[in-house]
Amino acid sequence: MPLQLYTHPMSPCSQKVRIVLAEKALTWDKVDIDLPSKENLSTEYLKLNPAGVVPTLVEDGKPVVESSVICEYLEDRYPDPRLRPIDPHQTSSMRNWMRHVDNKLHPSCGALQWPLVMADKLKRLPAEEQDRIMATVPERPRRERQIRLLKMGYGAPDVVDAVRVYEKTISDLDVLLGEQKWIAGDDFSLADAAMAPYFQTPYQFGWREWYESRPNVADWYARCRDRDSYEAGVGADFSASKLEELQERGKTAWQKIQALLKTARSKTA
Ligand SMILES: N[C@@H](CCC(=O)N[C@@H](CS)C(=O)NCC(=O)O)C(=O)O
């Protein structure tokens, strides 16, 4: 039975799994979950993924949840080609970068992206209906963050933190990638697959100078984009007209981000 992936085209944590599936040349069936309509909160989907998030991988009828856990599952189950370093120290570094992506960069990406792509549909509903739906989001921190982003948009405090986290990540990566080719050493690993989709956000919204001003990061992301796995796992979902539309939507947000960046950079200078 082929693998099944419950996913959404704009979800970075689903994109990372799709990159790994493509690196390993695995065939899989796509089940799109409509996140703006909150299909992820349906009783049926919650049975597979109790947190009500994508991605979920299903193999032999058994679900695997949490994108980084799914990536390691695929690595254990389909070890060829290898995407985990042989050296244990490099593996520990790979895992720490994956944890950084999950714990820090992912919520930050959500704060920057959610008001631009997820909030529109909800905002068109009557206020009581919005409140009813938001009250069903499992996990309090996520629920409260989404409510703030729905009501305050780019004025939410989460956006300030998100800009700081992105800025520090880009600057730390630029140092690391000046010393080695990939995030965990000489070879492309799960850490690169996990990180690259989080650069799709500044790419698609036209905020590219954020990372293009850091030569080592710019070079690394260009090399990630050049891989067939990136095109299959991410690029294929973004037609030229879709990218144009997203870049238009990103324009006002970029002015706000730049203002926040100025403050963040002056504090670290
Ligand atoms: N830690 C989880 C995070 C999953 C997650 O937040 N997924 C987002 C899309 S990138 C989602 O499904 N959001 C729906 C919602 O929050 O309502 C993972 O890595 O799998």
Ligand as a Chemical Component Dictionary entry (heavy atoms), coordinates in Angstrom:
data_LIG
# 
_chem_comp.id                   LIG 
_chem_comp.type                 NON-POLYMER 
_chem_comp.pdbx_formal_charge   0 
_chem_comp.three_letter_code    LIG 
# 
loop_
_chem_comp_atom.comp_id 
_chem_comp_atom.atom_id 
_chem_comp_atom.alt_atom_id 
_chem_comp_atom.type_symbol 
_chem_comp_atom.charge 
_chem_comp_atom.model_Cartn_x 
_chem_comp_atom.model_Cartn_y 
_chem_comp_atom.model_Cartn_z 
_chem_comp_atom.pdbx_ordinal 
LIG N1  N1  N 0 5.043  20.560 15.303 1  
LIG C1  C1  C 0 4.124  20.250 14.241 2  
LIG C2  C2  C 0 3.528  21.567 13.747 3  
LIG C3  C3  C 0 2.448  21.330 12.733 4  
LIG C4  C4  C 0 1.728  22.612 12.331 5  
LIG O1  O1  O 0 1.695  23.623 13.082 6  
LIG N2  N2  N 0 1.150  22.571 11.130 7  
LIG C5  C5  C 0 0.419  23.702 10.632 8  
LIG C6  C6  C 0 0.723  23.930 9.156  9  
LIG S1  S1  S 0 2.422  24.280 8.903  10 
LIG C7  C7  C 0 -1.060 23.442 10.762 11 
LIG O2  O2  O 0 -1.531 22.376 10.471 12 
LIG N3  N3  N 0 -1.797 24.455 11.208 13 
LIG C8  C8  C 0 -3.198 24.379 11.316 14 
LIG C9  C9  C 0 -3.695 25.144 12.477 15 
LIG O3  O3  O 0 -2.871 25.569 13.277 16 
LIG O4  O4  O 0 -4.891 25.309 12.630 17 
LIG C10 C10 C 0 4.858  19.515 13.121 18 
LIG O5  O5  O 0 6.037  19.831 12.890 19 
LIG O6  O6  O 0 4.274  18.621 12.501 20 
# 
loop_
_chem_comp_bond.comp_id 
_chem_comp_bond.atom_id_1 
_chem_comp_bond.atom_id_2 
_chem_comp_bond.value_order 
_chem_comp_bond.pdbx_ordinal 
LIG N1  C1  SING 1  
LIG C1  C2  SING 2  
LIG C1  C10 SING 3  
LIG C2  C3  SING 4  
LIG C3  C4  SING 5  
LIG C4  O1  DOUB 6  
LIG C4  N2  SING 7  
LIG N2  C5  SING 8  
LIG C5  C6  SING 9  
LIG C5  C7  SING 10 
LIG C6  S1  SING 11 
LIG C7  O2  DOUB 12 
LIG C7  N3  SING 13 
LIG N3  C8  SING 14 
LIG C8  C9  SING 15 
LIG C9  O3  DOUB 16 
LIG C9  O4  SING 17 
LIG C10 O5  DOUB 18 
LIG C10 O6  SING 19 
# 
